[in-house]
């Protein structure tokens, strides 16, 4: 099958189930786990809790892959925390200490449905301001969506999750994947 690390592959398969748990919030699978393990929060912020099942422990272990491989796409900005959620290409750099649990919607002007330039410029460093102002606000009436950033289609795949699992487990081993992309060259050597 070509897998060099079965543990990483297992985590990638578990990450697929965790991704389903995040994306399909109307499914029975989601409702059961939400009621049992994270009734007051989201899956991404869920704790281990008392008396967790083996499956729940496994899903939480795969959550790191989801966090590394995904990014928030801004809709109404109500669920995205400015300082803790990945929603920009780079981590935001602040000019001043952000208010606790500041949401992206607080950076928007509700009347014009555009970025509040004054607030953005007063809160963030120049590079972060440019990234924020370049982020389109086309879907202000829609909810924020977690998208997979590891491929162009923005769709979760086990292959990309496997690469992330290997990278998280052993950063030096991740260089192997870049060497594989030059396979014919390395074969000649």
Secondary structure as the mmCIF struct_conf table of DSSP 4:
data_model
#
loop_
_struct_conf.conf_type_id
_struct_conf.id
_struct_conf.beg_label_comp_id
_struct_conf.beg_label_asym_id
_struct_conf.beg_label_seq_id
_struct_conf.end_label_comp_id
_struct_conf.end_label_asym_id
_struct_conf.end_label_seq_id
BEND BEND1 UNK A 4 UNK A 4
HELX_RH_AL_P HELX_RH_AL_P1 UNK A 6 UNK A 23
TURN_TY1_P TURN_TY1_P1 UNK A 25 UNK A 26
BEND BEND2 UNK A 27 UNK A 27
HELX_RH_AL_P HELX_RH_AL_P2 UNK A 28 UNK A 37
TURN_TY1_P TURN_TY1_P2 UNK A 39 UNK A 40
BEND BEND3 UNK A 41 UNK A 41
HELX_RH_3T_P HELX_RH_3T_P1 UNK A 43 UNK A 45
TURN_TY1_P TURN_TY1_P3 UNK A 50 UNK A 51
HELX_RH_AL_P HELX_RH_AL_P3 UNK A 54 UNK A 69
STRN STRN1 UNK A 70 UNK A 73
HELX_LH_PP_P HELX_LH_PP_P1 UNK A 74 UNK A 74
BEND BEND4 UNK A 75 UNK A 76
BEND BEND5 UNK A 78 UNK A 79
STRN STRN2 UNK A 81 UNK A 81
TURN_TY1_P TURN_TY1_P4 UNK A 82 UNK A 84
BEND BEND6 UNK A 85 UNK A 85
BEND BEND7 UNK A 88 UNK A 90
STRN STRN3 UNK A 94 UNK A 94
BEND BEND8 UNK A 95 UNK A 96
HELX_LH_PP_P HELX_LH_PP_P2 UNK A 97 UNK A 99
TURN_TY1_P TURN_TY1_P5 UNK A 100 UNK A 101
STRN STRN4 UNK A 103 UNK A 103
HELX_RH_3T_P HELX_RH_3T_P2 UNK A 104 UNK A 107
STRN STRN5 UNK A 108 UNK A 109
TURN_TY1_P TURN_TY1_P6 UNK A 110 UNK A 113
STRN STRN6 UNK A 114 UNK A 115
HELX_RH_AL_P HELX_RH_AL_P4 UNK A 117 UNK A 123
STRN STRN7 UNK A 124 UNK A 124
HELX_RH_AL_P HELX_RH_AL_P5 UNK A 126 UNK A 134
BEND BEND9 UNK A 135 UNK A 135
TURN_TY1_P TURN_TY1_P7 UNK A 138 UNK A 141
BEND BEND10 UNK A 142 UNK A 142
HELX_LH_PP_P HELX_LH_PP_P3 UNK A 143 UNK A 144
STRN STRN8 UNK A 145 UNK A 148
BEND BEND11 UNK A 150 UNK A 151
TURN_TY1_P TURN_TY1_P8 UNK A 152 UNK A 153
HELX_RH_AL_P HELX_RH_AL_P6 UNK A 158 UNK A 169
TURN_TY1_P TURN_TY1_P9 UNK A 171 UNK A 174
HELX_RH_AL_P HELX_RH_AL_P7 UNK A 175 UNK A 180
TURN_TY1_P TURN_TY1_P10 UNK A 181 UNK A 182
HELX_RH_AL_P HELX_RH_AL_P8 UNK A 183 UNK A 188
#
